[in-house]
Every structure is written in C-alpha cells, then in structure tokens.
Amino acid sequence: MKLGRLLIAAVLLAGLGAAVYFSNKSEAAKEGKPAPDASPKILSLDDKNITQFEIKKRDGTDTIAKKDDSGKWSLVTPALPADQNACNAVTSAVTSLASERVVDDNATDLASYGLAPAADEVTFTLKDGKKSKLLVGDQTPTSNAVYAKLDSDPRLFTMASFAKDSLDKDYKQLRDKRLMTFDQDKISRVELTTKKGNIEFGRVNQNEWQVLKPKPLRADGFQVEELVRKVKNGEMDTNVSADDAKKMTASFFSATPVANIKVTDASGTQILEVRKSKDDYLAKSSVVEGVHKVTKDLGEGVDKALDDFPQQEGVRFRIRRSDQSGGQRRREDGEL
C-alpha cells in the first residue's frame, strides 16, 4: 500500500519536473524576441556608422549634414558650422525608431497620407555607402501620430508625433548658434571696454586671473569666469525673419554702445560688440555674419567696471614667532 503511494508520488513528481523543464525551455526560446503583439520597428541604425543625413522638406528646403573622420558634424547645404548636439540628436532618433502600428502591409496610395511628396524625406548614409530613406507624412485623424514609411519597405506605419519632431529639422535648427566659439579652457586674455573704462585680464592659471590694465591687480577669478561664461553662452536667434534682421542691422549702428569684449585663446582673438536699442540688446560678432538680438542677461553681464571684479594689491599676512633667546613671542607683518 505504501509502496503504491510512493510510486504514484514519484510519477507525479517526474511529470511536474518535465513540465517545468519544457516551460523554461520555451521561455528561453522567447528570450530576446519581441512580444507577438509588439509594434514593429520602422528603422534601426547604428548612429556611429551614420556619416551623412539629408532632410528634404515639402517646401523645397534641403539641408545636408556630414560627419568627418573625427566625428565632427558640419552643414554642407548650406555651408555652415553645425550644432553638434542637434545633429547627434537626429541620428540618435533612428537608432530604434518604433512604430505605433502598421496601417497597410502594402501601401500604394502614398499621397493620401502626405507621403508623396513627404513632409520630410530623411536619407541616412552609412560608412559602407548604404542609404536608408525615411518618408514622414501628415498627422493621423486623431492628430497624436503621423504616417511614416521606409522607402525600401512596402509597409505603411504610424509613429509618435515626437519622433517626427526629432527629424523635422532645417539648417536654422542644425547650425551652430554660438556668437563666440573660443575654447574657454584655453583663454589667455580678456579685454573689456565699456563707458566705465577699459580692463584687461590675463590668466595666471586655470582658476586665477590678473588685472593687467589699468594697473596690475589680483582679480576675483570667479567674476572673470562668469563674464567669460556669459559671452560663451551667447547665441543668435535663428527664427528672426529676413526683414527683422535688416531692421536690427540698421538699428545697431545708431544704438548706444554697451561693451566691446575681446577674447584670446590658442586659435586667436574673437570680438563681440554689444549695443542697446531701446529695450533690446544687439550684438555683432567677428565669428558670424550679421547683427543678432541677445538676452538681457548677456547685455547686462558685459556692462562692467573694474570695481565689479574685486581685487587686491597684495595679501597681508601675520606670523607669530618665538624669540628663542628670551622666550618672548614677537609679531611680524608682511605682504605677498
């Protein structure tokens, strides 16, 4: 009786073990595979292998960005310095570009979805010369997604609107917007001219600055670095219309001078001239063409006098020493 129960228990245990084994084997087979109901990817590229991308818009605007062997982007069409972060964001968007759903497995009437011509036609070129062309179309009826299609894939997808935003760029958004491009860590000299006077700073070491003019003084390094930071972060507004750009240029030459700042690093000297027209601050740089509106923070940040950079002519020190002969302590003052 007991033996029979043991045999039944053994058979049940063996069956349970087998069920667990085959269950684990099945799960292992699924590992790394997408769920059956997962939305398919539209495009998956290694952004490190992308050497060029071209964005053609429905209105005829064409922007081409190219990456050199060092990994630096530049705009080829039009020929302008590129914003590295902005260009990298475009390529990062297609490392795993997911769809929301498949609308049609074999789409033919592309015009109905705003894909012929496409709102954005984005072509990525890889190191081996292969190209992937993505067509981005109109919004879906619910306006929370857009239609998309890979040129080499017959399927029509919808994808999230934010994915389109990552790719819907033109040269104004991809160009380098900095008014000054110096290397802040390699600056050796800063010259500031305002109605309050002329100041020249020289870098002593990474965190220490010296006033060279109007007279040698030790400067507050933090304040000098803050001045440099504001100038370094100055950017142009690329959304200004051509008419407004002309008006700003005309206003600049009749505006009140605020400051002229020269920054010298290993590559040379760059100059930024800031003026004020009514409530607007306008700037003209030696690095980029044109006159550009800048922030109040920058305009006020360069309008400085010598007193805004706390300085010391020398550092006083006091030493107490023991007089070994008489056991008396005496005090000595000095200056470094």
C-alpha positions in Angstrom: 0.0 0.0 0.0 2.7 2.4 1.0 4.8 1.3 -2.0 2.0 2.1 -4.4 1.6 5.6 -3.0 5.3 6.1 -3.3 5.2 5.1 -7.0 2.3 7.5 -7.7 4.1 10.3 -6.0 7.3 9.6 -8.0 5.3 9.6 -11.3 3.7 12.9 -10.3 7.0 14.5 -9.4 8.6 13.4 -12.6 5.7 14.9 -14.6 6.0 18.2 -12.7 9.7 18.3 -13.4 9.2 17.7 -17.1 6.6 20.4 -17.2 9.0 22.9 -15.5 11.8 21.9 -17.9 9.8 22.4 -21.1 8.3 25.6 -19.7 11.8 27.0 -19.0 13.0 25.9 -22.4 10.1 27.6 -24.1 10.8 30.9 -22.2 14.4 30.7 -23.1 13.5 30.4 -26.8 11.4 33.5 -26.5 14.1 35.5 -24.8 15.4 38.3 -26.9 12.4 38.2 -29.2 9.7 40.8 -29.2 6.2 40.0 -27.9 3.8 38.8 -30.6 1.7 42.0 -30.3 4.7 44.4 -30.2 4.7 47.2 -32.7 7.5 46.6 -35.3 10.4 49.0 -35.7 10.5 51.3 -38.7 14.2 51.8 -38.7 17.2 50.7 -36.6 20.6 52.1 -37.4 23.9 52.4 -35.6 24.3 56.1 -35.2 28.1 55.7 -35.0 28.0 54.4 -38.6 26.0 57.3 -40.0 28.2 59.7 -41.9 25.6 61.9 -43.5 22.0 62.8 -43.4 19.8 64.8 -45.7 16.5 66.4 -44.8 14.3 67.4 -47.8 11.1 69.3 -46.9 7.9 69.6 -48.9 8.5 73.3 -49.4 11.8 72.6 -51.2 14.2 73.3 -48.3 17.1 70.9 -48.4 19.6 70.5 -45.5 22.6 68.2 -45.6 24.9 67.4 -42.7 28.1 65.5 -43.0 30.4 63.9 -40.3 34.2 63.9 -40.8 36.6 61.2 -39.6 36.9 62.8 -36.2 33.2 62.6 -35.6 32.5 66.3 -36.1 29.4 67.4 -38.0 29.3 70.3 -40.4 26.5 71.5 -42.7 27.2 71.0 -46.4 23.9 72.5 -47.6 24.0 75.4 -46.8 27.7 75.6 -45.9 27.7 76.5 -42.2 29.2 75.3 -38.9 26.9 72.7 -37.3 25.5 72.4 -33.8 27.0 69.1 -32.7 24.3 68.2 -30.2 21.5 69.0 -32.6 23.0 66.8 -35.4 23.6 63.9 -33.0 20.0 64.1 -31.8 18.8 63.5 -35.4 20.9 60.3 -35.8 20.1 59.1 -32.3 16.4 59.3 -33.2 16.8 56.4 -35.7 18.8 54.0 -33.6 15.5 52.5 -32.6 12.6 54.2 -34.4 9.5 52.4 -33.4 6.0 52.4 -35.0 2.7 52.6 -33.2 1.0 50.3 -35.7 1.0 49.0 -39.3 -1.7 50.7 -41.3 -1.1 48.8 -44.6 1.2 45.9 -45.4 1.5 47.0 -49.0 0.7 50.7 -49.3 0.4 52.2 -52.8 -1.6 55.4 -52.4 1.1 57.4 -50.5 -0.3 60.8 -51.5 -3.4 60.2 -49.3 -1.1 60.0 -46.2 1.0 63.0 -47.1 3.9 60.9 -48.3 4.0 61.9 -52.0 5.6 64.3 -51.6 6.5 63.7 -48.0 6.5 66.4 -45.4 10.1 65.3 -44.6 12.2 63.0 -46.6 15.2 62.0 -44.5 18.1 60.0 -46.0 20.8 58.5 -43.9 24.1 57.4 -45.4 26.3 54.8 -43.7 30.1 54.2 -43.8 29.7 51.4 -46.3 27.7 53.7 -48.6 24.3 52.2 -48.0 21.4 54.5 -47.6 18.1 54.4 -45.8 15.3 56.8 -46.8 12.5 57.6 -44.4 9.3 59.3 -45.5 7.4 61.3 -42.9 3.9 62.3 -43.8 0.8 64.1 -42.4 -0.8 63.7 -39.0 -3.3 60.9 -38.4 -7.0 61.9 -37.9 -6.6 61.9 -34.1 -3.5 64.2 -34.5 -1.5 62.2 -32.0 0.7 60.4 -34.5 2.0 60.8 -38.1 2.2 58.5 -41.1 5.7 57.1 -42.0 7.2 54.7 -44.5 10.7 53.4 -45.2 11.4 53.8 -48.9 12.6 50.1 -49.1 9.7 48.7 -47.1 6.1 48.3 -48.6 4.5 48.7 -45.2 2.8 52.0 -44.0 3.2 52.8 -40.4 2.1 55.4 -37.9 4.6 56.7 -35.4 4.5 59.1 -32.4 4.5 62.8 -33.2 7.5 63.4 -31.0 9.5 61.1 -33.3 8.7 63.4 -36.2 9.8 66.4 -34.1 13.2 64.8 -33.7 13.7 64.6 -37.5 11.7 67.6 -38.7 14.7 70.0 -38.8 16.2 72.6 -41.1 19.5 74.4 -41.3 18.4 77.1 -38.9 17.9 74.5 -36.2 21.0 72.5 -37.0 23.5 75.3 -37.5 25.9 76.4 -34.8 24.1 79.2 -33.0 27.1 80.5 -30.9 28.2 84.0 -31.4 31.6 83.2 -30.0 33.4 79.9 -30.4 36.5 80.2 -28.3 37.7 77.4 -26.1 37.0 78.6 -22.5 39.7 76.3 -21.0 42.4 77.8 -23.3 41.7 81.5 -22.9 44.8 83.5 -22.1 43.5 87.1 -22.2 40.2 89.0 -22.0 39.8 92.7 -22.9 36.7 94.6 -21.9 35.8 98.1 -23.0 32.8 99.9 -21.7 31.8 103.5 -20.9 33.0 102.8 -17.4 36.6 102.2 -18.6 39.0 99.7 -20.2 40.0 96.5 -18.4 42.4 93.8 -19.5 42.7 90.4 -17.8 45.4 87.8 -18.1 45.1 84.2 -17.0 47.6 83.2 -14.3 46.4 79.6 -14.1 43.2 77.6 -14.5 41.4 79.4 -11.7 43.3 82.6 -11.2 43.2 85.8 -13.2 45.3 89.0 -13.0 44.2 92.5 -13.9 46.8 93.8 -16.4 45.2 97.2 -17.2 44.5 99.9 -16.0 47.1 98.6 -13.4 48.3 95.3 -12.2 45.9 93.8 -9.6 44.7 90.4 -8.5 41.2 89.8 -9.9 38.4 87.8 -8.5 38.7 84.7 -10.7 35.1 83.7 -10.2 33.8 87.1 -11.6 36.1 86.9 -14.6 35.0 83.4 -15.4 31.4 84.5 -15.0 32.0 87.2 -17.6 33.5 84.7 -20.0 30.7 82.2 -19.4 28.0 84.8 -20.3 29.9 85.7 -23.5 30.5 82.0 -24.3 26.8 81.1 -23.9 25.6 84.0 -26.2 23.5 82.6 -29.1 21.8 84.0 -32.1 18.0 83.7 -32.7 17.7 81.8 -35.9 14.0 82.3 -36.2 14.3 86.0 -37.0 12.8 86.9 -40.4 14.9 88.5 -43.1 13.1 91.8 -42.7 13.6 91.8 -39.0 17.3 91.0 -39.5 17.6 94.1 -41.7 15.9 96.3 -39.2 18.2 95.0 -36.4 21.3 95.8 -38.6 20.1 99.3 -39.2 19.3 99.8 -35.5 22.7 98.5 -34.4 24.7 101.4 -35.9 22.6 104.0 -34.2 22.2 102.1 -30.9 24.1 103.0 -27.7 27.4 101.2 -27.2 27.4 98.9 -24.2 30.6 96.9 -24.4 33.3 95.6 -26.6 34.9 92.4 -25.5 37.9 90.6 -27.0 38.7 87.0 -26.0 42.0 85.4 -27.0 42.6 81.7 -26.9 45.1 79.4 -28.7 43.3 79.9 -32.1 43.4 83.7 -32.0 41.2 86.6 -30.9 37.4 86.9 -31.2 35.5 90.1 -30.7 31.9 90.7 -29.6 30.4 94.2 -29.7 27.2 94.8 -27.7 24.8 97.8 -28.1 21.4 98.7 -26.7 18.5 99.9 -28.8 15.6 100.9 -26.6 14.9 97.7 -24.6 16.8 95.4 -26.9 20.4 94.3 -26.7 22.0 93.7 -30.1 25.4 92.1 -30.8 27.8 91.9 -33.7 30.5 89.1 -33.6 33.7 88.7 -35.5 32.8 84.9 -35.8 29.5 85.0 -37.6 27.8 87.4 -40.0 25.1 89.8 -39.2 23.6 91.6 -36.1 21.8 89.5 -33.6 19.5 90.1 -30.7 20.9 88.8 -27.4 19.5 88.3 -24.0 19.3 91.0 -21.3 21.4 88.7 -19.1 24.3 88.9 -21.6 23.8 92.7 -22.2 24.0 93.5 -18.5 26.6 90.8 -17.9 29.2 92.6 -20.1 28.4 96.1 -18.9 31.0 96.0 -16.1 33.6 98.3 -14.4 36.8 97.5 -12.6 35.0 97.6 -9.3 32.8 94.7 -10.4 35.9 92.5 -10.2 37.0 92.7 -6.5 40.8 92.8 -6.4 43.7 93.0 -4.0 47.0 94.8 -4.5 48.6 92.3 -2.1 47.8 89.7 0.5 48.6 90.7 4.1 50.0 88.0 6.4 50.8 87.8 10.1 53.2 85.4 11.7 53.9 84.8 15.3 57.4 83.6 16.1 59.1 82.6 19.4 62.2 84.5 20.4 64.4 81.6 21.4 66.8 83.9 23.3 64.3 85.4 25.7 61.4 83.1 25.3 59.2 86.1 24.3 56.9 86.0 21.3 57.1 88.7 18.7 54.8 89.5 15.7 55.9 90.2 12.2 53.8 91.7 9.5 54.5 91.4 5.8 52.9 91.4 2.3 53.0 89.0 -0.6 
